[in-house]
Amino acid sequence: MLRAIFGEKAEDVRDASLYVKPGSSGVVVDVKVCSRREKGGDSQTKKSLKKDIARIERDYNQRIIEIRNTFESLIRDDTVGVKILEDVYDYKEDVLAFEQGKKIRAKQLSTVDYSLIARLKVEDRKVQQKLTRLVNLAAMEEAKIIAVRDAQIERLKKGDELAPGVNKSVKVYVATKRRMSVGDKMAGRHGNKGVVAKIVSVEDMPFLPDGTPLQILLNPLGVPSRMNVGQILETQLGWALDKLGMSVSSPVFNGATEESIKTFMKKAGLPESGTIRLRDGRTGEYYQHETFVGQIYMMKLNHLVDDKIHARAIGPYSLVTQQPLGGKAQYGGQRFGEMEVWALQAYGASYTLQELLTIKSDDIQGRTKAYESVVKGEFEVDPGTPESFNVLVREMQSLCLDVIKLVKADSMTDAEEETTEE
C-alpha cells in the first residue's frame, strides 16, 4: 500500500509496529515513551526539556502547598493563641521565628519551616503532642514528594537507559484479568504450595451441617510429608476467631499455643478437635469420617498455566550439540531426561526411545531423511548417529585420547579386510 502511494521512496520503509504476543488480551493501562538524551542537543530539545522540568516542578509544588494547607487546617484551631515557652531562632534567615512569652499567630505557621515548628515548645501538653505528631507526618510526606520530584527531573536530564543503538523506546502496559483455572499454582504461609487439580461449582462442594460450603479442599497427605503443622494450627485458630469476630497476632516464636486455640474453639462453641462431619454436595449425605475444617490464608502465585502452556513442532537448535533449545521463550522442546529414558526402557518401547534420542533430537542426517520421507509419503525412519556423540568424541580427543569410531564388519571393503588381517 505504501509502495502504491509513495512509489520508490517507500522501498526502505518497513512496518515496525508493536504487537502483543499471540493469544494475549487485556486493557492498555499505561504508555511510556523512553528516549535517549544526547549531550548538547539542539535548541528545540533544550527548550522542550526546560518546559518539562517546569511542568514537573509546578505539579509537585502544588502538592506540597496542599500538604501545607492540610497541616495548617489541622493545627490552627489548637495552636493559634497558645503561649510560647521558648525562643525559636531561624539561623538560615537570621531572624527570631517564635518569641518566648508571645502567642502563636496563624501567619507564622504558614510561613516558617517544619523544622522550626518541630522545635516549638508550648504551654498545653496535649497541643504539644499533637503539634509534634502532625509536624513529623507533614515533613515526612513533603520529603517523599520532593524525592520523587527530584528523581523525575534527574531522569529527564539524563534520559532513559536504553540498549546500544536504540534512541527511542515505547513501553505499553497491558492489564490482563486471569480467572483461576486448573493447573494454576497456589500456596499458604507454611510452604504448603500446590497446583489446582479440579474446579467444581459451589453446589458440588462439601458443606458444613449449617449449609456453609467449603471454598477449597487441601490434600491431607501434604501435612505429614512436609511436617508443617503450622497450617493445621492456623486453620483451627482461624475458624474460632471467625466465629468470635476477633483478630489476633500470632508471631513466629511467640504464637498461639495448642491450649489457647482449644480455649478459643470452646468459646466459639466449636469442637476442640477442629473436625466435623461434612455433607457431600452432590448427594447431600454425610461423609463416613470427620474432616478437619477451618479458615486459612491462601495466595495465588504468579505461576499460571496460561503462561506455562507451550508446544513445539520444529524450532531452534543448539549450535554445539544440535539438540533443541529449552524453554518457552526460546520456542524450545520438552526435555526427555535420563529418568524418562529409564521409564521407556522399562516398558520395552525401544522404537519410541530410538526416535526420541535420534531424529527428534540431534541426529542431523536422520532429521533431514525423516522430513524427506514424510514429504514423499513413505514414513520410513532411518536413525543415524546423534551429534552429541560426535561432541563427546571431540572432547575426548581434546584430552589426547585417540578415539576412533569402529565400522561394522559387513560394511568394510576387501582392502580394509586385508589390512585388518595383516
C-alpha positions in Angstrom: 0.0 0.0 0.0 2.8 2.4 0.9 4.6 1.4 -2.3 1.4 2.2 -4.3 1.1 5.7 -2.7 4.7 6.8 -2.5 6.4 4.7 -5.2 10.1 4.0 -4.9 10.5 6.3 -1.9 8.7 3.7 0.3 11.2 0.9 -0.5 13.3 1.3 2.6 10.2 1.7 4.9 9.3 -1.3 7.0 6.4 -1.9 9.4 7.9 -1.8 13.0 4.6 -1.7 14.8 4.4 -3.2 18.3 2.3 -6.3 18.7 1.4 -8.3 21.8 2.2 -12.0 21.9 -0.3 -14.3 20.1 -3.2 -15.2 22.4 -2.7 -12.2 24.7 -5.5 -9.9 25.5 -6.2 -7.1 28.0 -6.7 -3.4 28.6 -3.9 -0.8 28.0 -3.4 0.9 31.3 -0.2 3.0 30.6 2.1 4.0 27.8 5.6 5.3 28.4 7.9 6.8 25.8 11.6 6.4 26.8 14.2 8.3 24.8 18.0 8.8 24.9 19.1 12.3 26.0 22.1 13.3 23.8 24.8 15.6 25.2 24.5 19.1 23.9 21.4 18.8 21.7 19.7 21.4 19.6 17.8 24.5 20.9 14.5 22.9 20.4 15.4 19.9 22.6 16.7 22.2 25.3 13.5 24.3 25.2 11.4 21.1 25.5 13.5 19.9 28.4 13.0 23.2 30.3 9.3 23.1 29.7 9.0 19.5 31.0 11.1 20.4 34.2 8.9 23.5 34.8 5.8 21.4 34.5 7.0 18.7 37.0 8.1 21.4 39.5 4.7 23.1 39.2 2.8 19.9 39.7 4.8 18.8 42.7 5.0 22.2 44.3 1.2 22.3 44.1 1.1 19.0 46.1 3.5 20.5 48.7 1.2 23.5 49.1 -1.8 21.2 49.6 0.1 19.3 52.4 1.0 22.6 54.0 -2.7 23.8 53.8 -3.9 20.5 55.3 -1.4 20.8 58.1 -2.4 24.3 58.9 -6.1 23.5 58.9 -5.5 20.6 61.3 -3.3 22.6 63.7 -4.7 26.1 63.5 -7.6 25.7 65.9 -5.5 24.2 68.7 -2.3 26.2 68.4 -3.3 29.8 67.4 -3.3 31.9 70.6 -1.2 29.4 72.7 1.7 30.9 74.7 5.2 30.1 73.6 7.6 28.8 76.3 11.0 29.2 74.5 12.6 31.2 71.7 13.0 29.5 68.3 15.7 31.1 66.2 15.8 30.7 62.4 19.6 30.6 61.6 19.0 30.4 57.8 17.2 33.7 57.7 18.9 35.1 60.8 15.6 36.1 62.5 13.7 35.1 65.5 10.8 32.8 64.3 9.0 32.4 67.6 9.5 34.7 70.6 9.2 33.5 74.2 6.1 34.7 76.1 4.2 35.7 73.0 1.2 33.8 71.4 1.3 31.9 68.2 -0.2 33.6 65.1 -1.8 31.8 62.1 0.6 33.6 59.7 3.6 32.2 61.5 2.5 28.6 60.9 2.1 29.1 57.1 5.5 30.8 56.5 8.1 29.1 58.7 9.8 25.8 58.0 8.6 22.5 59.6 12.0 22.1 61.4 11.2 25.4 63.3 7.7 24.3 64.2 9.1 21.0 65.5 11.4 22.9 67.9 8.4 24.9 69.2 7.5 24.5 73.0 4.0 25.5 74.1 2.2 25.5 77.4 -0.6 23.0 76.7 0.8 19.4 76.8 -1.9 17.9 74.5 -1.4 20.6 71.9 2.4 20.0 72.1 1.9 16.3 71.4 -0.5 16.9 68.6 1.8 19.5 67.1 4.9 17.2 67.2 3.0 14.3 65.6 1.5 16.4 62.8 4.8 18.2 62.1 6.6 14.8 61.7 3.9 13.4 59.5 3.7 16.5 57.2 7.5 16.8 57.0 7.7 13.1 56.0 5.1 13.4 53.3 6.7 16.5 51.9 10.1 14.8 51.9 8.6 11.9 49.8 7.2 14.3 47.3 10.4 16.2 47.0 12.4 13.0 46.5 10.0 11.8 43.7 10.2 15.3 42.0 14.0 15.4 42.1 14.2 11.8 40.7 11.9 12.7 37.8 13.8 15.8 37.0 17.1 13.9 37.1 15.8 11.2 34.8 14.6 13.9 32.4 18.1 15.5 32.3 19.9 12.2 32.0 17.4 10.5 29.6 16.3 6.8 29.8 18.8 4.0 29.8 18.3 2.2 26.5 20.1 -0.6 24.7 23.0 0.4 22.5 21.8 1.7 19.1 18.3 2.4 20.4 17.3 6.1 20.5 13.6 5.8 21.5 11.5 3.0 23.0 7.8 2.8 23.7 6.5 0.6 26.5 2.8 -0.3 26.6 1.5 -1.7 29.9 -1.4 -4.2 29.4 -3.5 -5.4 32.3 -4.9 -8.9 31.9 -7.6 -10.4 34.1 -7.0 -14.1 34.9 -9.6 -16.3 36.5 -8.4 -19.3 38.5 -8.0 -22.4 36.3 -6.8 -26.0 36.6 -3.0 -26.0 36.8 -2.6 -22.6 38.5 -0.3 -22.6 41.5 -1.4 -21.6 45.0 0.3 -21.5 48.4 -0.3 -20.9 52.1 2.1 -19.3 54.5 3.8 -22.5 55.6 5.5 -23.7 52.4 2.3 -25.6 51.5 2.3 -25.0 47.8 0.3 -26.9 45.2 -1.5 -26.9 41.9 -5.3 -26.6 41.4 -6.4 -30.1 40.4 -10.1 -29.5 39.9 -12.7 -26.7 39.9 -16.3 -27.5 40.6 -19.5 -25.5 41.1 -20.3 -24.3 44.6 -23.3 -26.7 44.7 -21.0 -29.7 44.4 -18.6 -28.7 47.1 -18.8 -30.4 50.5 -20.7 -28.3 53.1 -20.9 -27.9 56.9 -24.0 -29.1 58.8 -25.3 -25.4 58.8 -25.1 -25.3 55.0 -21.9 -23.3 54.6 -20.0 -24.7 51.5 -16.2 -25.1 51.6 -14.1 -22.9 49.3 -11.0 -25.1 48.9 -10.0 -28.7 49.7 -6.4 -29.4 50.5 -4.8 -32.9 50.2 -4.1 -34.1 53.8 -1.0 -36.0 52.6 0.7 -32.6 52.3 0.9 -32.3 56.1 2.9 -35.3 57.3 5.4 -35.3 54.4 6.4 -31.7 55.0 5.8 -31.7 58.8 4.5 -28.1 58.6 1.9 -28.3 61.4 1.6 -24.5 61.4 -1.1 -24.7 58.7 -3.2 -27.0 61.0 -2.9 -24.5 63.9 -3.7 -21.6 61.6 -6.8 -23.3 60.1 -8.2 -24.2 63.6 -7.5 -20.8 65.1 -8.9 -19.0 62.0 -12.2 -20.9 62.3 -12.6 -20.0 66.1 -11.7 -16.3 65.5 -14.1 -16.0 62.6 -17.0 -17.2 64.8 -15.9 -14.9 67.6 -15.4 -11.9 65.3 -11.9 -11.3 66.6 -8.4 -10.7 65.2 -5.2 -11.8 66.9 -1.5 -11.5 66.2 0.4 -14.8 66.3 4.2 -14.2 65.9 6.6 -16.9 64.8 8.3 -17.7 68.1 5.6 -16.5 70.4 2.5 -17.8 68.7 -0.8 -19.2 70.0 -0.4 -22.5 71.9 -2.5 -25.6 71.4 -4.3 -24.9 74.7 -5.1 -21.3 73.8 -6.5 -22.5 70.5 -8.7 -25.1 72.2 -9.9 -22.4 74.6 -10.9 -20.2 71.6 -12.7 -23.1 70.0 -14.6 -23.8 73.2 -15.7 -20.1 73.5 -16.9 -20.2 69.9 -18.9 -23.3 70.5 -16.9 -25.4 68.0 -15.4 -28.9 68.5 -12.0 -28.7 70.2 -10.5 -31.2 67.8 -11.4 -28.9 64.8 -13.0 -31.8 63.0 -16.6 -32.1 61.9 -18.7 -34.3 59.7 -19.3 -32.8 56.3 -22.1 -33.5 53.8 -21.4 -34.4 50.2 -22.6 -31.5 47.9 -23.6 -33.9 45.2 -25.7 -36.4 47.2 -26.4 -34.4 50.5 -25.3 -37.4 52.5 -22.8 -37.3 55.4 -19.2 -38.4 54.8 -18.2 -41.5 56.7 -15.4 -39.8 58.7 -15.0 -36.4 60.3 -12.9 -33.8 58.3 -10.6 -31.1 59.7 -12.0 -27.7 58.6 -11.3 -24.0 59.3 -10.0 -20.8 57.8 -6.6 -20.3 56.2 -4.8 -17.6 54.2 -4.1 -18.8 50.7 -2.3 -16.9 47.9 -2.4 -17.2 44.1 1.2 -17.4 42.9 2.5 -15.9 39.6 2.9 -19.3 38.0 -0.2 -19.5 35.9 -0.9 -22.4 33.5 -1.8 -19.9 30.7 1.8 -18.6 30.9 3.3 -22.1 31.1 1.5 -23.9 28.3 3.7 -24.4 25.3 4.1 -26.7 22.3 6.8 -27.1 19.6 6.9 -28.8 16.2 10.3 -27.7 14.9 12.3 -24.8 16.1 15.8 -23.6 17.0 18.6 -26.0 17.8 21.8 -25.5 19.9 24.9 -24.8 17.8 27.2 -27.1 19.7 25.0 -30.2 20.5 22.4 -29.7 17.8 19.7 -30.5 20.4 16.5 -28.4 20.6 16.8 -25.4 22.9 14.7 -25.4 26.1 12.1 -23.0 27.5 9.0 -21.3 26.2 10.9 -18.1 25.4 13.3 -19.9 23.0 10.4 -21.9 21.5 12.2 -24.9 22.9 11.4 -28.6 23.2 10.4 -30.7 26.2 13.4 -32.3 27.9 13.4 -36.1 27.8 15.8 -36.8 30.7 17.7 -39.8 32.0 14.8 -41.0 34.2 12.3 -40.7 31.4 14.6 -42.9 29.3 14.6 -45.5 32.1 10.8 -45.5 32.0 10.7 -46.2 28.3 13.3 -48.9 28.7 11.2 -50.5 31.4 8.2 -50.6 29.1 10.4 -52.0 26.3 9.4 -49.2 24.0 12.6 -49.3 22.0 11.4 -47.7 18.8 9.8 -44.8 20.6 13.1 -44.3 22.6 15.3 -44.5 19.5 13.1 -41.9 17.7 13.3 -39.6 20.8 17.1 -39.9 21.1 17.9 -39.5 17.4 15.7 -37.9 14.8 13.6 -35.9 17.3 16.8 -34.6 19.0 20.3 -34.2 17.5 20.6 -36.7 14.6 21.1 -34.1 11.8 21.0 -36.6 8.8 18.2 -38.6 10.3 16.1 -35.4 10.8 16.5 -34.5 7.1 15.7 -38.0 5.9 12.6 -38.2 8.2 11.4 -34.9 6.7 12.0 -36.1 3.1 10.2 -39.4 3.8 7.2 -37.6 5.2 7.0 -35.3 2.2 7.2 -38.4 -0.1 4.6 -40.2 2.0 6.9 -43.1 2.8 7.1 -42.6 6.6 10.4 -44.5 6.9 12.8 -43.8 9.8 16.5 -44.4 9.3 18.2 -43.1 12.5 21.9 -42.2 12.4 24.5 -41.1 15.0 23.4 -38.3 17.3 25.6 -35.2 17.2 26.1 -35.2 20.9 28.1 -38.4 20.4 30.4 -36.6 18.0 30.8 -33.8 20.5 31.8 -36.4 23.2 34.4 -37.9 20.8 35.8 -34.4 20.1 36.1 -33.7 23.8 37.9 -37.0 24.4 40.3 -36.2 21.5 40.9 -32.8 23.1 42.2 -34.7 26.2 44.7 -36.5 23.9 42.7 -39.7 23.9 42.7 -41.2 20.4 39.1 -42.2 19.9 38.2 -43.9 16.6 34.8 -45.0 15.5 34.7 -48.6 14.5 32.9 -49.7 11.3 30.6 -52.7 11.1 32.3 -55.8 9.6 29.8 -56.4 6.8 30.2 -52.8 5.5 34.1 -53.0 5.3 35.7 -53.2 1.9 38.1 -56.0 0.8 41.1 -53.7 1.1 40.2 -52.9 4.7 39.7 -56.6 5.5 43.2 -57.4 4.2 44.7 -54.6 6.2 42.9 -55.9 9.3 44.2 -59.4 8.7 47.8 -58.2 8.3 
